[in-house]
Amino acid sequence: MKLATLDDGSPDGRLLVVSRDLSRAAPARAAATMQDALDRWTALEDGLRTEANEVEDGAGEPLDREQLLAAMPRAFQFLDASAFLAHNHILAEAWGYDRRQPDDPPLMYQGLSDRFYPAHGSVPFRSADDRIDFEAEFGVLTDRVPLGIGAARALSHVRLLVVLNDWSLRAFGPGEMKGGFGFLHAKPASAMSAFAITPDELDGDWRDGRIVARLEVRRNDELFGRPEGGAMSFGFGELIAHAAATRDLCAGTVLGSGTVANYDAAVAGSACIAERIALDRIAGRSATPYLSFGERVTITCTRDDGDAPFGSLDHVLQERSSA
């Protein structure tokens, strides 16, 4: 099943059920918004799937993707991890700090969640001097998760999958990490795919809490990287269990994987500029520049059969002066 959110002028939009080829959609009858659906998922899932089958059989109308918000336009909670140790190890080699190990707990921070940018259009930033970077990653939307849940059971609370661009301002990251309280200025609003899909839509490409597909990242239409998502060192079950170790997670929690990264990044490419800069340093090359206004970033999850189940995130950077 695939879901989306229509921009109807309200903050949470109107929930849509969408055909598998993303060409048709109809307003959901079982739930008004994505949050409503996740709040009552167990009770509503069968009805939503019935509606999705109706759209697959020709109900609904042609879908205009320009009218869509992020699949989850705003959330009570956004948690973002660093689940690919390859990313950490590449940066550690370049900059000389300690590598994290598989038995270390996952890294995770709580990010801005009052809005997610839609999958298309311009994204505003105040200054290119802030070292603007993209971070292409996978994410999950959960229903309510109880405190203390184990990793295996945690996967049963993954209701929908999405693609995220965790925009980052690298000028602020090192100082904020040294401060010990986590990110604030370094992490503006993230963007989310227009389409959220149930794990069964991926068939065998959803394995052990991992999306086994590539994230194709393009910068100004030039391929920047195609790293493989199945290389996560910590699956989403482990990430959810880590987040829920001391508290319940509310329905509608968004949890990101962190930058998708592979150990063969020199071949597969990277999902963020910071990692490419680390590879530049290792190879003795000039550093890749961060983003400038007017540049375009496109992120697409692609499967081996060419399917792009989440559509694409396609953004242009725009300058916006601070108020």
C-alpha positions as a Markdown table, in Angstrom:
| # | Residue | x | y | z |
|---|---|---|---|---|
| 1 | Met | 0.0 | 0.0 | 0.0 |
| 2 | Lys | 1.2 | 3.5 | -0.8 |
| 3 | Leu | 0.0 | 6.7 | 0.9 |
| 4 | Ala | 0.5 | 10.4 | 0.3 |
| 5 | Thr | -0.7 | 13.7 | 1.6 |
| 6 | Leu | -2.5 | 16.3 | -0.5 |
| 7 | Asp | -1.9 | 20.0 | 0.2 |
| 8 | Asp | -5.4 | 21.1 | 1.1 |
| 9 | Gly | -4.3 | 24.3 | 2.8 |
| 10 | Ser | -4.2 | 22.7 | 6.3 |
| 11 | Pro | -1.0 | 22.0 | 8.2 |
| 12 | Asp | -1.5 | 18.2 | 8.1 |
| 13 | Gly | -3.1 | 18.0 | 4.6 |
| 14 | Arg | -5.5 | 15.3 | 3.4 |
| 15 | Leu | -4.5 | 11.6 | 3.4 |
| 16 | Leu | -4.5 | 9.9 | -0.1 |
| 17 | Val | -4.3 | 6.3 | -1.1 |
| 18 | Val | -2.1 | 5.9 | -4.2 |
| 19 | Ser | -1.8 | 3.4 | -7.0 |
| 20 | Arg | 1.4 | 1.3 | -7.1 |
| 21 | Asp | 2.7 | 3.1 | -10.2 |
| 22 | Leu | 2.0 | 6.5 | -8.4 |
| 23 | Ser | -0.3 | 7.7 | -11.2 |
| 24 | Arg | -3.7 | 7.7 | -9.5 |
| 25 | Ala | -5.0 | 8.6 | -6.0 |
| 26 | Ala | -8.1 | 9.0 | -4.0 |
| 27 | Pro | -8.8 | 10.7 | -0.6 |
| 28 | Ala | -8.7 | 8.1 | 2.1 |
| 29 | Arg | -12.1 | 7.4 | 3.7 |
| 30 | Ala | -10.7 | 5.5 | 6.7 |
| 31 | Ala | -8.4 | 8.3 | 8.0 |
| 32 | Ala | -8.2 | 12.0 | 7.5 |
| 33 | Thr | -4.4 | 12.5 | 7.9 |
| 34 | Met | -1.3 | 10.4 | 8.1 |
| 35 | Gln | -1.1 | 11.0 | 11.8 |
| 36 | Asp | -4.7 | 9.8 | 12.2 |
| 37 | Ala | -3.9 | 6.7 | 10.3 |
| 38 | Leu | -0.8 | 5.9 | 12.5 |
| 39 | Asp | -2.7 | 6.7 | 15.7 |
| 40 | Arg | -5.3 | 4.0 | 14.8 |
| 41 | Trp | -3.3 | 1.8 | 12.4 |
| 42 | Thr | -4.4 | -1.6 | 13.7 |
| 43 | Ala | -8.0 | -0.7 | 13.4 |
| 44 | Leu | -7.7 | 1.1 | 10.1 |
| 45 | Glu | -5.2 | -0.9 | 8.1 |
| 46 | Asp | -7.6 | -3.3 | 6.5 |
| 47 | Gly | -9.9 | -0.5 | 5.4 |
| 48 | Leu | -7.0 | 1.5 | 3.9 |
| 49 | Arg | -5.8 | -1.6 | 2.0 |
| 50 | Thr | -9.3 | -2.1 | 0.6 |
| 51 | Glu | -9.3 | 1.5 | -0.6 |
| 52 | Ala | -5.8 | 1.1 | -2.1 |
| 53 | Asn | -7.0 | -1.9 | -4.1 |
| 54 | Glu | -9.9 | 0.2 | -5.4 |
| 55 | Val | -7.5 | 2.8 | -6.7 |
| 56 | Glu | -5.4 | 0.0 | -8.2 |
| 57 | Asp | -8.5 | -1.2 | -10.0 |
| 58 | Gly | -9.2 | 2.3 | -11.5 |
| 59 | Ala | -10.9 | 4.4 | -8.8 |
| 60 | Gly | -9.7 | 7.9 | -8.0 |
| 61 | Glu | -8.2 | 10.5 | -10.2 |
| 62 | Pro | -4.9 | 11.1 | -12.0 |
| 63 | Leu | -2.3 | 12.3 | -9.4 |
| 64 | Asp | -0.5 | 15.6 | -9.7 |
| 65 | Arg | 2.6 | 15.3 | -7.6 |
| 66 | Glu | 3.1 | 19.0 | -7.5 |
| 67 | Gln | 0.0 | 19.1 | -5.2 |
| 68 | Leu | 1.5 | 16.8 | -2.6 |
| 69 | Leu | 3.1 | 17.7 | 0.7 |
| 70 | Ala | 5.7 | 15.5 | 2.4 |
| 71 | Ala | 4.1 | 12.1 | 3.2 |
| 72 | Met | 4.2 | 13.2 | 6.9 |
| 73 | Pro | 4.0 | 17.0 | 6.7 |
| 74 | Arg | 4.8 | 17.4 | 10.4 |
| 75 | Ala | 5.4 | 14.9 | 13.2 |
| 76 | Phe | 5.5 | 14.8 | 17.0 |
| 77 | Gln | 9.0 | 13.4 | 16.9 |
| 78 | Phe | 11.9 | 13.0 | 14.4 |
| 79 | Leu | 14.8 | 10.8 | 15.5 |
| 80 | Asp | 17.8 | 10.5 | 13.2 |
| 81 | Ala | 20.5 | 7.9 | 13.6 |
| 82 | Ser | 23.9 | 7.2 | 12.2 |
| 83 | Ala | 23.3 | 3.5 | 11.3 |
| 84 | Phe | 26.0 | 3.1 | 8.6 |
| 85 | Leu | 29.4 | 2.5 | 10.2 |
| 86 | Ala | 31.0 | 2.9 | 6.8 |
| 87 | His | 30.2 | 6.6 | 7.0 |
| 88 | Asn | 31.8 | 7.0 | 10.4 |
| 89 | His | 34.8 | 4.9 | 9.4 |
| 90 | Ile | 35.5 | 7.0 | 6.2 |
| 91 | Leu | 35.3 | 10.2 | 8.2 |
| 92 | Ala | 37.4 | 8.8 | 11.0 |
| 93 | Glu | 40.2 | 7.8 | 8.5 |
| 94 | Ala | 40.1 | 11.2 | 7.0 |
| 95 | Trp | 40.2 | 13.2 | 10.2 |
| 96 | Gly | 42.0 | 10.9 | 12.6 |
| 97 | Tyr | 39.4 | 10.2 | 15.2 |
| 98 | Asp | 38.3 | 6.9 | 16.7 |
| 99 | Arg | 36.2 | 4.5 | 14.8 |
| 100 | Arg | 32.9 | 3.4 | 16.3 |
| 101 | Gln | 32.5 | -0.4 | 16.7 |
| 102 | Pro | 29.5 | -2.7 | 16.0 |
| 103 | Asp | 29.0 | -3.3 | 19.7 |
| 104 | Asp | 28.8 | 0.5 | 20.4 |
| 105 | Pro | 25.3 | 1.8 | 20.8 |
| 106 | Pro | 23.8 | 3.5 | 17.8 |
| 107 | Leu | 24.3 | 7.3 | 17.5 |
| 108 | Met | 21.0 | 9.2 | 17.4 |
| 109 | Tyr | 19.7 | 12.7 | 17.9 |
| 110 | Gln | 16.3 | 14.3 | 18.1 |
| 111 | Gly | 15.7 | 16.7 | 15.2 |
| 112 | Leu | 13.3 | 19.3 | 14.1 |
| 113 | Ser | 9.9 | 17.8 | 13.4 |
| 114 | Asp | 7.3 | 20.6 | 13.2 |
| 115 | Arg | 7.7 | 20.5 | 9.4 |
| 116 | Phe | 9.1 | 18.3 | 6.6 |
| 117 | Tyr | 9.7 | 19.9 | 3.2 |
| 118 | Pro | 7.8 | 18.3 | 0.4 |
| 119 | Ala | 9.6 | 16.3 | -2.2 |
| 120 | His | 9.7 | 19.0 | -4.8 |
| 121 | Gly | 10.3 | 22.8 | -5.1 |
| 122 | Ser | 12.8 | 25.2 | -3.5 |
| 123 | Val | 14.4 | 24.8 | -0.1 |
| 124 | Pro | 15.4 | 28.1 | 1.7 |
| 125 | Phe | 18.7 | 28.6 | 3.4 |
| 126 | Arg | 20.2 | 31.8 | 4.9 |
| 127 | Ser | 23.8 | 31.6 | 3.6 |
| 128 | Ala | 26.0 | 29.4 | 1.5 |
| 129 | Asp | 28.7 | 30.2 | 4.1 |
| 130 | Asp | 26.8 | 27.8 | 6.5 |
| 131 | Arg | 28.2 | 24.9 | 4.3 |
| 132 | Ile | 24.9 | 23.5 | 3.1 |
| 133 | Asp | 24.9 | 19.7 | 2.6 |
| 134 | Phe | 22.4 | 17.0 | 1.7 |
| 135 | Glu | 22.1 | 13.7 | 3.5 |
| 136 | Ala | 20.1 | 11.0 | 1.6 |
| 137 | Glu | 18.7 | 8.4 | 3.9 |
| 138 | Phe | 15.9 | 6.0 | 4.5 |
| 139 | Gly | 13.3 | 6.4 | 7.2 |
| 140 | Val | 10.4 | 4.7 | 8.9 |
| 141 | Leu | 7.1 | 5.9 | 10.4 |
| 142 | Thr | 5.9 | 4.0 | 13.5 |
| 143 | Asp | 2.8 | 3.5 | 15.4 |
| 144 | Arg | 3.0 | 3.7 | 19.2 |
| 145 | Val | 6.1 | 1.8 | 20.5 |
| 146 | Pro | 6.2 | 0.7 | 24.2 |
| 147 | Leu | 9.1 | 1.5 | 26.5 |
| 148 | Gly | 11.8 | -1.3 | 26.7 |
| 149 | Ile | 10.8 | -3.2 | 23.5 |
| 150 | Gly | 13.4 | -5.5 | 22.0 |
| 151 | Ala | 14.7 | -5.1 | 18.5 |
| 152 | Ala | 12.8 | -8.1 | 17.0 |
| 153 | Arg | 9.4 | -7.0 | 18.3 |
| 154 | Ala | 10.2 | -3.4 | 17.4 |
| 155 | Leu | 10.0 | -4.1 | 13.7 |
| 156 | Ser | 6.3 | -4.9 | 14.1 |
| 157 | His | 5.8 | -1.2 | 14.8 |
| 158 | Val | 7.2 | -0.1 | 11.5 |
| 159 | Arg | 4.1 | 0.8 | 9.5 |
| 160 | Leu | 5.5 | 2.9 | 6.6 |
| 161 | Leu | 8.8 | 3.5 | 4.9 |
| 162 | Val | 10.0 | 6.8 | 3.4 |
| 163 | Val | 13.1 | 8.5 | 1.9 |
| 164 | Leu | 14.5 | 11.5 | 3.7 |
| 165 | Asn | 16.9 | 14.3 | 2.9 |
| 166 | Asp | 18.4 | 15.4 | 6.3 |
| 167 | Trp | 19.7 | 18.8 | 5.2 |
| 168 | Ser | 22.7 | 19.8 | 7.2 |
| 169 | Leu | 24.7 | 23.0 | 7.8 |
| 170 | Arg | 28.3 | 21.7 | 8.3 |
| 171 | Ala | 29.6 | 25.0 | 9.6 |
| 172 | Phe | 27.8 | 24.4 | 12.9 |
| 173 | Gly | 28.2 | 20.6 | 13.4 |
| 174 | Pro | 31.6 | 20.4 | 15.0 |
| 175 | Gly | 31.0 | 23.1 | 17.5 |
| 176 | Glu | 27.6 | 21.8 | 18.5 |
| 177 | Met | 29.0 | 18.2 | 18.9 |
| 178 | Lys | 31.8 | 19.5 | 21.2 |
| 179 | Gly | 29.2 | 21.2 | 23.3 |
| 180 | Gly | 27.6 | 17.9 | 24.2 |
| 181 | Phe | 24.0 | 18.8 | 23.9 |
| 182 | Gly | 23.4 | 17.8 | 20.3 |
| 183 | Phe | 22.5 | 19.6 | 17.1 |
| 184 | Leu | 20.5 | 22.8 | 16.8 |
| 185 | His | 21.8 | 25.2 | 14.2 |
| 186 | Ala | 23.4 | 22.4 | 12.2 |
| 187 | Lys | 20.0 | 20.7 | 11.5 |
| 188 | Pro | 17.3 | 22.8 | 9.7 |
| 189 | Ala | 14.1 | 21.1 | 8.5 |
| 190 | Ser | 14.5 | 17.9 | 6.6 |
| 191 | Ala | 12.6 | 16.9 | 3.4 |
| 192 | Met | 10.6 | 13.7 | 3.0 |
| 193 | Ser | 9.4 | 11.7 | 0.0 |
| 194 | Ala | 5.9 | 12.4 | -1.2 |
| 195 | Phe | 5.0 | 8.7 | -0.9 |
| 196 | Ala | 5.1 | 6.5 | 2.2 |
| 197 | Ile | 4.8 | 2.7 | 1.5 |
| 198 | Thr | 4.1 | -0.3 | 3.6 |
| 199 | Pro | 7.1 | -2.7 | 3.9 |
| 200 | Asp | 5.4 | -5.4 | 1.9 |
| 201 | Glu | 5.5 | -3.2 | -1.2 |
| 202 | Leu | 9.2 | -4.0 | -1.4 |
| 203 | Asp | 8.7 | -7.7 | -1.2 |
| 204 | Gly | 12.1 | -9.3 | -0.5 |
| 205 | Asp | 13.9 | -5.9 | -0.6 |
| 206 | Trp | 12.7 | -5.2 | 3.0 |
| 207 | Arg | 15.0 | -7.6 | 5.0 |
| 208 | Asp | 16.0 | -7.6 | 8.7 |
| 209 | Gly | 14.8 | -4.1 | 9.1 |
| 210 | Arg | 16.7 | -2.8 | 6.1 |
| 211 | Ile | 15.7 | -1.4 | 2.7 |
| 212 | Val | 17.8 | -3.3 | 0.3 |
| 213 | Ala | 17.9 | -0.8 | -2.5 |
| 214 | Arg | 20.0 | 2.0 | -3.8 |
| 215 | Leu | 19.7 | 5.7 | -3.1 |
| 216 | Glu | 20.6 | 7.5 | -6.3 |
| 217 | Val | 21.8 | 11.0 | -5.5 |
| 218 | Arg | 22.3 | 13.6 | -8.3 |
| 219 | Arg | 23.8 | 17.1 | -7.9 |
| 220 | Asn | 22.8 | 19.3 | -10.8 |
| 221 | Asp | 21.9 | 16.2 | -12.8 |
| 222 | Glu | 25.4 | 14.7 | -12.3 |
| 223 | Leu | 25.5 | 11.3 | -10.5 |
| 224 | Phe | 26.9 | 11.9 | -7.0 |
| 225 | Gly | 26.4 | 8.4 | -5.5 |
| 226 | Arg | 24.3 | 5.2 | -5.5 |
| 227 | Pro | 25.0 | 3.6 | -2.1 |
| 228 | Glu | 23.2 | 0.4 | -1.1 |
| 229 | Gly | 20.8 | 0.6 | 1.8 |
| 230 | Gly | 21.2 | -3.0 | 2.9 |
| 231 | Ala | 24.6 | -2.2 | 4.3 |
| 232 | Met | 23.1 | -0.7 | 7.5 |
| 233 | Ser | 25.2 | -1.7 | 10.5 |
| 234 | Phe | 22.1 | -1.3 | 12.7 |
| 235 | Gly | 18.7 | -2.2 | 11.3 |
| 236 | Phe | 15.5 | -0.3 | 12.1 |
| 237 | Gly | 14.5 | -2.8 | 14.7 |
| 238 | Glu | 17.7 | -2.0 | 16.7 |
| 239 | Leu | 17.3 | 1.7 | 16.2 |
| 240 | Ile | 13.7 | 1.7 | 17.4 |
| 241 | Ala | 14.7 | -0.4 | 20.4 |
| 242 | His | 17.5 | 2.0 | 21.2 |
| 243 | Ala | 15.2 | 5.0 | 21.0 |
| 244 | Ala | 12.6 | 3.3 | 23.2 |
| 245 | Ala | 15.0 | 2.1 | 25.9 |
| 246 | Thr | 13.7 | 4.6 | 28.4 |
| 247 | Arg | 10.5 | 5.9 | 27.0 |
| 248 | Asp | 7.5 | 5.2 | 24.8 |
| 249 | Leu | 7.6 | 6.4 | 21.2 |
| 250 | Cys | 4.4 | 8.1 | 20.1 |
| 251 | Ala | 2.5 | 7.0 | 17.0 |
| 252 | Gly | 3.8 | 9.0 | 14.1 |
| 253 | Thr | 7.5 | 8.9 | 15.2 |
| 254 | Val | 9.8 | 9.4 | 12.2 |
| 255 | Leu | 13.1 | 7.6 | 12.5 |
| 256 | Gly | 15.9 | 8.1 | 10.0 |
| 257 | Ser | 18.8 | 5.8 | 9.2 |
| 258 | Gly | 21.3 | 8.5 | 8.8 |
| 259 | Thr | 23.4 | 9.0 | 5.6 |
| 260 | Val | 23.4 | 5.8 | 3.5 |
| 261 | Ala | 27.1 | 4.8 | 3.1 |
| 262 | Asn | 29.1 | 1.9 | 1.8 |
| 263 | Tyr | 32.7 | 0.9 | 2.4 |
| 264 | Asp | 33.3 | 0.9 | -1.3 |
| 265 | Ala | 32.3 | 4.6 | -1.5 |
| 266 | Ala | 35.1 | 5.3 | -3.9 |
| 267 | Val | 33.0 | 3.2 | -6.4 |
| 268 | Ala | 29.4 | 3.5 | -5.1 |
| 269 | Gly | 29.7 | 7.2 | -4.4 |
| 270 | Ser | 28.3 | 9.0 | -1.4 |
| 271 | Ala | 25.0 | 10.3 | -0.1 |
| 272 | Cys | 26.4 | 13.5 | 1.4 |
| 273 | Ile | 29.1 | 16.0 | 0.5 |
| 274 | Ala | 30.9 | 15.7 | 3.9 |
| 275 | Glu | 31.7 | 12.1 | 3.1 |
| 276 | Arg | 32.9 | 13.0 | -0.4 |
| 277 | Ile | 35.2 | 15.6 | 1.2 |
| 278 | Ala | 36.6 | 12.9 | 3.5 |
| 279 | Leu | 37.3 | 10.7 | 0.5 |
| 280 | Asp | 39.0 | 13.7 | -1.2 |
| 281 | Arg | 41.3 | 14.1 | 1.8 |
| 282 | Ile | 42.2 | 10.4 | 1.9 |
| 283 | Ala | 42.9 | 10.5 | -1.9 |
| 284 | Gly | 44.9 | 13.8 | -1.7 |
| 285 | Arg | 42.4 | 15.6 | -3.9 |
| 286 | Ser | 41.0 | 19.2 | -3.6 |
| 287 | Ala | 37.9 | 19.2 | -1.5 |
| 288 | Thr | 34.5 | 19.0 | -3.1 |
| 289 | Pro | 32.6 | 22.3 | -2.5 |
| 290 | Tyr | 29.4 | 22.5 | -0.5 |
| 291 | Leu | 26.2 | 23.6 | -2.1 |
| 292 | Ser | 25.5 | 27.0 | -3.5 |
| 293 | Phe | 22.2 | 28.7 | -4.2 |
| 294 | Gly | 20.5 | 27.7 | -7.4 |
| 295 | Glu | 22.0 | 24.1 | -7.3 |
| 296 | Arg | 19.6 | 21.2 | -7.7 |
| 297 | Val | 19.6 | 18.0 | -5.6 |
| 298 | Thr | 17.7 | 14.9 | -6.7 |
| 299 | Ile | 17.3 | 11.7 | -4.6 |
| 300 | Thr | 15.7 | 8.5 | -5.9 |
| 301 | Cys | 15.4 | 5.1 | -4.3 |
| 302 | Thr | 15.9 | 2.6 | -7.1 |
| 303 | Arg | 15.4 | -1.2 | -7.1 |
| 304 | Asp | 17.2 | -3.7 | -9.3 |
| 305 | Asp | 14.2 | -3.9 | -11.6 |
| 306 | Gly | 14.3 | -0.1 | -12.2 |
| 307 | Asp | 11.3 | 0.6 | -9.9 |
| 308 | Ala | 11.4 | 3.9 | -7.9 |
| 309 | Pro | 8.8 | 3.1 | -5.3 |
| 310 | Phe | 9.0 | 6.4 | -3.4 |
| 311 | Gly | 9.2 | 8.7 | -6.4 |
| 312 | Ser | 12.0 | 11.3 | -6.3 |
| 313 | Leu | 13.0 | 14.2 | -4.0 |
| 314 | Asp | 13.9 | 17.1 | -6.3 |
| 315 | His | 15.0 | 20.4 | -4.8 |
| 316 | Val | 16.6 | 23.7 | -5.7 |
| 317 | Leu | 18.4 | 25.7 | -3.1 |
| 318 | Gln | 17.1 | 29.2 | -2.6 |
| 319 | Glu | 18.5 | 32.1 | -0.6 |
| 320 | Arg | 16.3 | 33.5 | 2.2 |
| 321 | Ser | 17.4 | 36.3 | 4.4 |
| 322 | Ser | 16.8 | 35.9 | 8.2 |
| 323 | Ala | 13.9 | 37.8 | 9.7 |
